[in-house]
């Protein structure tokens, strides 16, 4: 879940993003990641568990994902998680995954639409000591191997990695299914969604959130808007055409 980027502002005091008045939406690449996981479940069995870090209001978005077919959801929610950069974010998510005990494949969206760093999937792979494949647009499982396709301009490459593994999926790589709203209603208020705090994950306050972050904004500077260079041609049509041709001459020289 992410805030709409166009509705996020900057807090001049804390120098952090202010999401208070922004509408939250499902992160587009994460919907593709969920669809990938559901298709693998249909092909091979197993269960799909959602893990998200955020405030309590994120629960309703997890319930929507449960309506798409996920089996359970974990919401990592604690005030001490706030203000985290990608380092404590990946650490917190990794601790949540480790608490699940068993995990063959971690599938993430390529990046969040608010920060767009694409650093969390590699961070998870490091914390979990798992194989890593990034920016996949197709994912398949063969035995204990995950095989993914990564498009590179007009060509593509096939990557294979031993499981357990972390795979990040690009936005638009598939068509996410529509939720079953009967199932969404069933998930609402049920124990399909569990909430874990920092204490449940054995995390210390100095290692998470803003305190555990390594990237700190020290100054905010508002940039000047870029103005396009323009010229207005005077005279009649013939004079304007001649003036335009003369103005374009330097750009047409071989």
ZAKE-590719 format. One record per residue: x, y, z of N, C-alpha, C in turn; residue in three letters; residue number from 1. Coordinates in steps of 0.2 Angstrom, whole numbers, plus 2048, in hexadecimal, padded with zeros to 3 digits. Example, Ala and Ser with C-alpha at 12.3 -4.5 7.8 and 13.67 -1.06 7.14 Angstrom:
BEGIN
ATOM n.east n.north n.up ca.east ca.north ca.up c.east c.north c.up rest  nr
ATOM    842     7E4  827     83E      7EA   827    842     7F0  827  ALA   1
ATOM    840     7F5  823     844      7FB   824    840     800  827  SER   2
//
This chain:
BEGIN
ATOM n.east n.north n.up ca.east ca.north ca.up c.east c.north c.up rest  nr
ATOM    804     7FA  800     800      800   800    804     806  800  UNK   1
ATOM    803     80B  7FC     806      811   7FB    802     817  7FB  UNK   2
ATOM    804     81D  7FD     800      823   7FC    800     825  7F4  UNK   3
ATOM    7FB     828  7F2     7FB      82B   7EB    801     830  7EB  UNK   4
ATOM    806     82F  7E6     80C      834   7E6    80A     83B  7E5  UNK   5
ATOM    805     83C  7E1     803      843   7E0    800     847  7E6  UNK   6
ATOM    7FE     843  7EB     7FB      845   7F1    7FF     846  7F7  UNK   7
ATOM    806     843  7F7     80A      843   7FC    80E     84A  7FC  UNK   8
ATOM    80F     84D  802     812      853   803    818     852  808  UNK   9
ATOM    81D     857  809     823      856   80D    822     85A  813  UNK  10
ATOM    823     857  819     823      85B   81F    829     85F  820  UNK  11
ATOM    829     866  820     82F      86A   821    832     869  827  UNK  12
ATOM    82F     867  82C     832      866   833    836     85F  834  UNK  13
ATOM    832     85A  832     836      853   833    83A     851  82C  UNK  14
ATOM    838     855  827     83B      854   820    83A     84D  81E  UNK  15
ATOM    834     84A  81F     832      844   81D    82C     845  819  UNK  16
ATOM    829     83F  816     823      840   812    81D     840  816  UNK  17
ATOM    819     844  815     813      845   819    80D     841  815  UNK  18
ATOM    80B     83B  817     806      837   814    7FF     838  817  UNK  19
ATOM    7FE     83D  81C     7F8      83D   820    7F2     83F  81C  UNK  20
ATOM    7F3     843  817     7ED      845   813    7ED     842  80C  UNK  21
ATOM    7F1     83C  80B     7F1      839   804    7ED     833  805  UNK  22
ATOM    7E9     832  7FF     7E5      82B   7FF    7EA     825  7FD  UNK  23
ATOM    7E9     820  801     7ED      81A   800    7EA     815  7FB  UNK  24
ATOM    7EF     812  7F7     7EC      80E   7F2    7F1     808  7F2  UNK  25
ATOM    7EF     802  7EE     7F3      7FC   7EE    7F9     7FE  7E9  UNK  26
ATOM    7FF     7FD  7EB     805      7FE   7E7    804     7FA  7E0  UNK  27
ATOM    804     7FD  7DA     803      7FA   7D4    807     7F3  7D3  UNK  28
ATOM    80E     7F4  7D4     812      7EE   7D3    810     7E8  7D8  UNK  29
ATOM    80E     7EA  7DE     80C      7E5   7E3    806     7E1  7E1  UNK  30
ATOM    802     7E4  7DD     7FC      7E0   7DA    7FE     7DB  7D5  UNK  31
ATOM    803     7DD  7D1     806      7D8   7CD    80A     7D3  7D0  UNK  32
ATOM    80D     7D4  7D6     811      7CF   7DA    80B     7CA  7DD  UNK  33
ATOM    806     7CD  7DF     801      7C9   7E2    7FE     7C4  7DD  UNK  34
ATOM    7FC     7C7  7D7     7FA      7C3   7D2    7FF     7BD  7D0  UNK  35
ATOM    805     7BF  7D0     80A      7BA   7CE    80A     7B4  7D4  UNK  36
ATOM    80A     7B6  7DA     809      7B1   7DF    803     7AD  7DF  UNK  37
ATOM    7FD     7B0  7DD     7F7      7AC   7DD    7F8     7A7  7D7  UNK  38
ATOM    7FB     7A9  7D1     7FB      7A4   7CC    800     79E  7CD  UNK  39
ATOM    805     7A0  7D1     80A      79A   7D3    806     796  7D8  UNK  40
ATOM    802     798  7DC     7FE      794   7E1    7F9     790  7DD  UNK  41
ATOM    7F6     792  7D8     7F2      78E   7D4    7F5     789  7D0  UNK  42
ATOM    7FB     78A  7CF     7FF      785   7CB    803     780  7CF  UNK  43
ATOM    805     782  7D5     809      77D   7D9    806     77C  7E0  UNK  44
ATOM    801     780  7E2     7FE      77F   7E9    802     784  7EE  UNK  45
ATOM    801     783  7F4     804      787   7F9    7FF     78D  7FB  UNK  46
ATOM    802     791  7FF     7FE      797   802    801     79E  800  UNK  47
ATOM    7FD     7A3  800     800      7A9   7FE    7FE     7AE  805  UNK  48
ATOM    804     7B0  808     803      7B5   80D    806     7BC  80C  UNK  49
ATOM    801     7C0  80D     803      7C7   80C    807     7CA  812  UNK  50
ATOM    80C     7CE  811     80F      7D2   816    810     7D9  814  UNK  51
ATOM    80E     7DE  818     80E      7E5   817    810     7E9  81D  UNK  52
ATOM    814     7EE  81D     816      7F2   823    812     7F9  822  UNK  53
ATOM    80E     7FB  827     80B      801   826    806     802  82C  UNK  54
ATOM    802     807  82C     7FD      809   832    7F7     804  831  UNK  55
ATOM    7F3     804  837     7ED      800   837    7E9     801  831  UNK  56
ATOM    7E8     806  82E     7E3      807   829    7E5     803  823  UNK  57
ATOM    7EB     801  823     7ED      7FC   81D    7E9     7F6  81D  UNK  58
ATOM    7E6     7F4  823     7E3      7EE   823    7DE     7ED  81D  UNK  59
ATOM    7DA     7F2  81C     7D4      7F1   817    7D7     7F0  810  UNK  60
ATOM    7DD     7F2  80F     7E0      7F0   808    7E3     7E9  808  UNK  61
ATOM    7E5     7E7  80E     7E7      7E0   80E    7E1     7DB  80D  UNK  62
ATOM    7DB     7DD  810     7D5      7DA   80F    7D3     7D9  808  UNK  63
ATOM    7D4     7DF  804     7D3      7DF   7FD    7D7     7DA  7FA  UNK  64
ATOM    7DD     7D9  7FC     7E2      7D4   7F9    7E0     7CD  7FA  UNK  65
ATOM    7DD     7CC  800     7DB      7C6   802    7D5     7C4  7FE  UNK  66
ATOM    7D1     7C9  7FC     7CB      7C8   7F7    7CE     7C5  7F0  UNK  67
ATOM    7D4     7C7  7EF     7D7      7C5   7E8    7D9     7BD  7E9  UNK  68
ATOM    7DA     7BB  7EF     7DB      7B4   7EF    7E1     7B2  7F4  UNK  69
ATOM    7E4     7B7  7F7     7E9      7B5   7FC    7E6     7B2  802  UNK  70
ATOM    7EA     7AE  806     7E8      7AA   80B    7E8     7AD  812  UNK  71
ATOM    7ED     7B1  813     7ED      7B5   819    7F2     7BB  818  UNK  72
ATOM    7F1     7C0  81D     7F5      7C6   81D    7F8     7C8  824  UNK  73
ATOM    7FE     7CB  823     801      7CD   829    803     7D5  828  UNK  74
ATOM    800     7D9  82D     801      7E0   82D    806     7E1  832  UNK  75
ATOM    80C     7E4  830     811      7E6   835    810     7ED  837  UNK  76
ATOM    80D     7EF  83D     80B      7F5   83E    80D     7F7  845  UNK  77
ATOM    811     7FD  845     814      7FF   84C    816     806  84A  UNK  78
ATOM    815     80B  84F     817      812   84E    81E     812  84D  UNK  79
ATOM    822     80E  850     829      80E   84F    82C     80C  848  UNK  80
ATOM    827     80A  844     829      808   83D    829     80E  839  UNK  81
ATOM    826     814  83B     825      81A   837    82B     81D  835  UNK  82
ATOM    82C     820  82F     831      824   82D    837     820  82A  UNK  83
ATOM    836     819  829     83B      815   827    83E     816  820  UNK  84
ATOM    844     815  81F     846      815   818    847     80E  816  UNK  85
ATOM    84A     80C  811     84A      805   80E    84D     800  812  UNK  86
ATOM    852     803  816     856      7FE   81A    852     7FB  820  UNK  87
ATOM    84F     7FF  825     84B      7FC   82A    844     7F9  827  UNK  88
ATOM    842     7FC  821     83C      7F9   81E    83D     7F2  81C  UNK  89
ATOM    843     7F0  819     844      7EA   817    846     7E5  81D  UNK  90
ATOM    849     7E8  822     84A      7E4   828    844     7E2  82B  UNK  91
ATOM    83F     7E7  82C     839      7E5   82F    835     7E0  82B  UNK  92
ATOM    834     7E1  825     831      7DC   821    834     7D5  821  UNK  93
ATOM    83B     7D5  821     83E      7CF   822    83D     7CB  828  UNK  94
ATOM    83D     7CF  82E     83B      7CC   834    834     7C9  834  UNK  95
ATOM    82F     7CC  831     829      7CA   830    828     7C3  82C  UNK  96
ATOM    82C     7C3  827     82D      7BD   823    830     7B7  827  UNK  97
ATOM    835     7B9  82A     838      7B3   82E    834     7B1  834  UNK  98
ATOM    82F     7B5  836     82B      7B3   83B    826     7AE  839  UNK  99
ATOM    825     7AE  832     820      7A9   82F    823     7A2  82F  UNK 100
ATOM    82A     7A1  830     82D      79B   831    82F     798  82A  UNK 101
ATOM    829     797  826     82A      793   81F    829     798  81A  UNK 102
ATOM    82D     799  815     82C      79D   80F    830     79B  809  UNK 103
ATOM    82D     799  804     831      797   7FE    833     79C  7F9  UNK 104
ATOM    82E     7A1  7F9     82F      7A7   7F4    82C     7AD  7F6  UNK 105
ATOM    830     7B2  7F6     82E      7B9   7F8    82D     7BD  7F1  UNK 106
ATOM    827     7BF  7F0     825      7C3   7EA    823     7CA  7EB  UNK 107
ATOM    827     7CF  7E9     826      7D6   7EA    824     7D9  7E4  UNK 108
ATOM    821     7DF  7E4     821      7E4   7DF    828     7E7  7DE  UNK 109
ATOM    829     7E9  7D8     830      7EB   7D6    832     7F1  7DB  UNK 110
ATOM    82D     7F6  7DC     82F      7FC   7E0    828     7FF  7E3  UNK 111
ATOM    829     803  7E7     823      807   7EA    822     80D  7E5  UNK 112
ATOM    81C     80F  7E4     81B      815   7E0    81C     81C  7E3  UNK 113
ATOM    81D     81B  7EA     81E      822   7ED    826     823  7EE  UNK 114
ATOM    82A     81E  7EF     831      81F   7F0    835     81D  7EA  UNK 115
ATOM    833     817  7E6     836      815   7E0    83D     814  7E1  UNK 116
ATOM    83F     810  7E6     847      80F   7E6    848     808  7E4  UNK 117
ATOM    843     803  7E4     844      7FC   7E3    84A     7F9  7E7  UNK 118
ATOM    84B     7FB  7ED     850      7F9   7F1    84D     7F4  7F6  UNK 119
ATOM    847     7F3  7F8     844      7EF   7FD    845     7E7  7FB  UNK 120
ATOM    843     7E5  7F4     844      7DE   7F3    84C     7DC  7F4  UNK 121
ATOM    851     7DF  7F1     858      7DD   7F2    859     7DD  7FA  UNK 122
ATOM    856     7E2  7FE     858      7E2   805    855     7DC  808  UNK 123
ATOM    84F     7DA  806     84C      7D4   809    850     7CE  808  UNK 124
ATOM    853     7CD  801     857      7C8   800    85D     7C7  804  UNK 125
ATOM    860     7CD  806     866      7CD   80A    864     7CB  811  UNK 126
ATOM    85F     7CE  814     85D      7CC   81B    85B     7C5  81C  UNK 127
ATOM    858     7C2  816     855      7BB   817    85A     7B6  814  UNK 128
ATOM    860     7B9  811     865      7B4   80E    862     7B0  809  UNK 129
ATOM    85E     7B3  804     85A      7AF   7FF    85D     7B2  7F8  UNK 130
ATOM    85C     7AE  7F3     85D      7AF   7EC    859     7B5  7EA  UNK 131
ATOM    85B     7B9  7E5     858      7BF   7E3    857     7BF  7DC  UNK 132
ATOM    851     7C1  7D9     850      7C3   7D2    84C     7C9  7D2  UNK 133
ATOM    84E     7CE  7CE     84A      7D4   7CE    847     7D6  7C7  UNK 134
ATOM    842     7DA  7C7     83F      7DD   7C1    83C     7D7  7BD  UNK 135
ATOM    839     7D2  7BF     837      7CD   7BB    830     7CE  7B8  UNK 136
ATOM    82E     7CC  7B2     828      7CD   7B0    824     7C6  7AE  UNK 137
ATOM    828     7C1  7AF     825      7BA   7B0    828     7B6  7B5  UNK 138
ATOM    825     7B2  7B9     828      7AE   7BE    825     7A7  7BE  UNK 139
ATOM    829     7A2  7BE     827      79B   7BE    82B     797  7C3  UNK 140
ATOM    828     792  7C6     82C      78E   7CB    82D     787  7C8  UNK 141
ATOM    833     784  7C8     834      77D   7C6    838     77A  7CB  UNK 142
ATOM    835     775  7CF     838      772   7D4    83A     777  7DA  UNK 143
ATOM    840     777  7DB     843      77C   7E0    846     782  7DD  UNK 144
ATOM    844     783  7D7     847      789   7D3    842     78E  7D1  UNK 145
ATOM    843     794  7D2     83F      799   7CF    842     79C  7C8  UNK 146
ATOM    83E     79C  7C3     840      79F   7BD    83C     7A5  7BB  UNK 147
ATOM    840     7AA  7B9     83D      7B0   7B8    83F     7B3  7B1  UNK 148
ATOM    83B     7B7  7AE     83D      7BB   7A8    83D     7C2  7A9  UNK 149
ATOM    843     7C5  7A7     844      7CC   7A8    845     7D0  7A1  UNK 150
ATOM    840     7D4  79F     840      7D8   799    845     7DD  799  UNK 151
ATOM    84A     7DD  794     84F      7E2   793    84E     7E6  78C  UNK 152
ATOM    84A     7EB  78C     849      7EE   785    845     7EA  781  UNK 153
ATOM    849     7E8  77B     846      7E4   776    848     7DD  777  UNK 154
ATOM    84B     7DB  77C     84D      7D4   77D    84B     7D2  785  UNK 155
ATOM    84D     7CC  787     84B      7CA   78D    851     7C5  790  UNK 156
ATOM    851     7C4  796     855      7BF   799    852     7BA  79E  UNK 157
ATOM    854     7B4  79E     851      7AF   7A3    855     7AE  7A9  UNK 158
ATOM    853     7AF  7AF     857      7AE   7B5    854     7A8  7B9  UNK 159
ATOM    858     7A5  7BC     856      79F   7C0    85A     7A0  7C7  UNK 160
ATOM    856     79E  7CC     859      79F   7D3    856     799  7D7  UNK 161
ATOM    85A     797  7DC     858      792   7E1    853     795  7E6  UNK 162
ATOM    84E     791  7E8     84A      794   7ED    84C     791  7F4  UNK 163
ATOM    84B     795  7F9     847      79B   7F9    84A     7A1  7F6  UNK 164
ATOM    845     7A5  7F3     848      7AB   7EF    843     7B1  7F0  UNK 165
ATOM    846     7B7  7EF     842      7BD   7EE    842     7BF  7E7  UNK 166
ATOM    83C     7C0  7E5     83B      7C2   7DE    837     7C9  7DE  UNK 167
ATOM    839     7CE  7DA     835      7D4   7D9    832     7D4  7D2  UNK 168
ATOM    82C     7D6  7D2     828      7D6   7CC    827     7DD  7C9  UNK 169
ATOM    827     7DE  7C2     826      7E5   7C0    81F     7E6  7BF  UNK 170
ATOM    81D     7EC  7BF     816      7EE   7BE    814     7ED  7B7  UNK 171
ATOM    80E     7EB  7B7     80B      7E9   7B0    80D     7E2  7AD  UNK 172
ATOM    810     7DE  7B1     812      7D8   7AF    80C     7D3  7AE  UNK 173
ATOM    807     7D4  7B1     801      7D0   7B0    7FB     7D4  7B2  UNK 174
ATOM    7F5     7D1  7B1     7EF      7D4   7B3    7EC     7D2  7B9  UNK 175
ATOM    7ED     7D6  7BF     7EA      7D3   7C5    7E3     7D2  7C5  UNK 176
ATOM    7E1     7CD  7C8     7D9      7CB   7C8    7D5     7D0  7CD  UNK 177
ATOM    7CF     7CF  7CC     7CA      7D4   7CF    7C8     7D0  7D6  UNK 178
ATOM    7C8     7D4  7DB     7C7      7D1   7E2    7C0     7CE  7E2  UNK 179
ATOM    7BF     7C9  7E6     7B8      7C6   7E8    7B6     7C9  7EE  UNK 180
ATOM    7B1     7CE  7ED     7AF      7D2   7F3    7AB     7CE  7F8  UNK 181
ATOM    7A9     7C8  7F7     7A6      7C4   7FC    7AC     7C2  801  UNK 182
ATOM    7B1     7C0  7FE     7B7      7BE   801    7BA     7C4  805  UNK 183
ATOM    7BA     7CA  802     7BD      7D0   805    7B8     7D1  80C  UNK 184
ATOM    7B2     7D1  80B     7AD      7D2   811    7AF     7CD  816  UNK 185
ATOM    7B0     7C7  814     7B2      7C1   819    7B8     7C3  81D  UNK 186
ATOM    7BD     7C6  819     7C4      7C7   81C    7C3     7CD  821  UNK 187
ATOM    7BE     7D1  820     7BE      7D7   824    7BD     7D5  82C  UNK 188
ATOM    7C1     7D7  830     7C1      7D6   837    7C2     7CF  839  UNK 189
ATOM    7C5     7CB  834     7C6      7C4   836    7CD     7C3  838  UNK 190
ATOM    7CF     7BD  83A     7D6      7BC   83C    7DA     7BA  836  UNK 191
ATOM    7D8     7BB  830     7DC      7BA   82A    7E1     7BF  82A  UNK 192
ATOM    7E0     7C5  82D     7E5      7CA   82E    7E8     7CA  835  UNK 193
ATOM    7EF     7CA  836     7F2      7CA   83C    7F6     7D1  83C  UNK 194
ATOM    7F7     7D4  842     7FB      7DA   843    800     7D8  847  UNK 195
ATOM    806     7D9  845     80C      7D8   849    810     7DF  84A  UNK 196
ATOM    812     7E0  850     816      7E6   852    81D     7E5  853  UNK 197
ATOM    821     7EA  854     828      7E9   854    82A     7E4  85A  UNK 198
ATOM    827     7E4  85F     828      7DF   864    827     7D8  862  UNK 199
ATOM    822     7D7  85E     821      7D0   85B    826     7CE  857  UNK 200
ATOM    82A     7D2  854     82F      7D0   84F    836     7D1  852  UNK 201
ATOM    836     7D2  859     83D      7D3   85C    841     7D8  85A  UNK 202
ATOM    83E     7DE  858     842      7E4   855    843     7E9  85A  UNK 203
ATOM    849     7EC  85A     84A      7F2   85F    848     7F8  85C  UNK 204
ATOM    846     7FD  860     844      804   85D    849     807  859  UNK 205
ATOM    850     806  85C     855      80A   858    857     807  851  UNK 206
ATOM    854     801  850     856      7FE   84A    851     7FF  844  UNK 207
ATOM    84B     802  846     845      802   841    843     809  840  UNK 208
ATOM    83E     80A  83C     83B      811   83B    841     816  839  UNK 209
ATOM    83F     81C  83B     844      822   83A    84A     821  83D  UNK 210
ATOM    84A     81E  843     850      81E   847    855     819  844  UNK 211
ATOM    852     814  840     857      80F   83D    858     810  836  UNK 212
ATOM    856     816  834     857      818   82D    85E     81B  82B  UNK 213
ATOM    861     819  826     868      81C   824    868     822  81F  UNK 214
ATOM    862     823  81C     861      829   818    85D     82E  81B  UNK 215
ATOM    85F     834  81D     85C      839   820    85C     83F  81C  UNK 216
ATOM    856     842  81B     856      849   817    858     84F  81C  UNK 217
ATOM    85D     852  81A     85F      858   81E    85C     85F  81C  UNK 218
ATOM    85A     85F  816     858      865   813    853     864  80D  UNK 219
ATOM    84E     868  80D     84A      868   807    84A     86F  803  UNK 220
ATOM    84B     86E  7FD     84B      874   7F9    846     874  7F3  UNK 221
ATOM    842     879  7F2     83D      879   7ED    841     87B  7E7  UNK 222
ATOM    840     877  7E2     843      879   7DB    83F     87E  7D7  UNK 223
ATOM    843     882  7D3     83F      887   7CF    83C     883  7C9  UNK 224
ATOM    836     885  7C7     833      881   7C2    836     883  7BB  UNK 225
ATOM    837     87E  7B7     83B      87F   7B1    836     882  7AC  UNK 226
ATOM    838     887  7A9     834      88B   7A4    837     889  79D  UNK 227
ATOM    832     888  798     834      886   791    836     88D  78E  UNK 228
ATOM    83B     88C  78A     83D      892   786    838     892  780  UNK 229
ATOM    836     898  77F     831      899   779    832     8A0  776  UNK 230
ATOM    830     8A1  770     831      8A7   76C    82A     8A8  768  UNK 231
ATOM    828     8AE  768     822      8AF   764    824     8B3  75E  UNK 232
ATOM    821     8B0  758     823      8B3   752    81E     8B8  750  UNK 233
ATOM    820     8BE  74D     81C      8C3   74B    81B     8C4  744  UNK 234
ATOM    816     8C8  742     815      8C9   73B    810     8C4  738  UNK 235
ATOM    80F     8C5  731     80B      8C0   72D    80D     8B9  72D  UNK 236
ATOM    809     8B5  729     80B      8AE   729    811     8AD  726  UNK 237
ATOM    812     8B0  720     819      8AF   71C    81F     8B1  720  UNK 238
ATOM    81E     8B7  724     824      8B9   728    825     8B4  72E  UNK 239
ATOM    81F     8B1  731     820      8AC   736    824     8A6  734  UNK 240
ATOM    822     8A4  72E     825      89E   72B    82C     89F  72A  UNK 241
ATOM    82E     8A5  727     835      8A6   726    839     8A6  72D  UNK 242
ATOM    836     8AA  732     839      8AA   738    83A     8A4  73B  UNK 243
ATOM    835     89F  73B     835      899   73E    83B     894  73A  UNK 244
ATOM    83B     895  734     840      891   730    847     893  732  UNK 245
ATOM    848     89A  733     84F      89C   735    850     89A  73C  UNK 246
ATOM    84B     89A  741     84D      898   747    84E     890  748  UNK 247
ATOM    84C     88C  743     84D      885   743    854     883  73F  UNK 248
ATOM    857     888  73C     85C      886   738    862     883  73C  UNK 249
ATOM    864     886  742     869      883   746    868     87C  748  UNK 250
ATOM    862     87A  748     860      873   74A    860     86E  745  UNK 251
ATOM    860     871  73E     85F      86C   738    866     86B  735  UNK 252
ATOM    86B     86F  737     871      86E   734    874     867  736  UNK 253
ATOM    877     864  731     87A      85D   732    880     85D  735  UNK 254
//
